[in-house]
């Protein structure tokens, strides 16, 4: 009697991710297959990366065409929805003050590129015009990024030059 091939399926079904790695251990001369309906089976080698939640089935087929019993894996921890990101606070009128940009996100961690380095935080103060980048990354690794063009900061005082001053004392009107 030839024994049925064994199969062992391992995956972290607790941690939220946008791509779930499934490791299948089978006998040396067997092949791995997976299905979502128990009718259509797809062969794969190595690690299988799942990108959708659902019920998956795995089996091994040995070199003698004997099949293992299938193993099911219920996946509910895949999140492929990118977080939302809205930026407020950009000046719409000319100002000689710093501008405070605020990122509002649906979920995740906000980072901000200030032109030199990435810093963490949803509220950032900028003192010069330029293009700044906000990025939010959620627990699953999904990323949303937005550029903000700050172009209404003017901290340079206006210089006024007056010409036409009279060279000598006069009691007449002078045009400047």
ABEGO torsion letter per residue (X at the ends): XBBBBBBBBBBBAABBBABBBBBBBBBAABBBBBBAAGABBBBBBEBBBBABBEBBBBBBBBAAGBBBBBBBBBBAABBABBBBBBBBGBBABBBABBBBBBBBBABEBBBBBAGABBBBEABBBBABBEBBBBBBBBAAGBBBBBBBBBAABBABBBBBBBBGBBABBBABBBBX
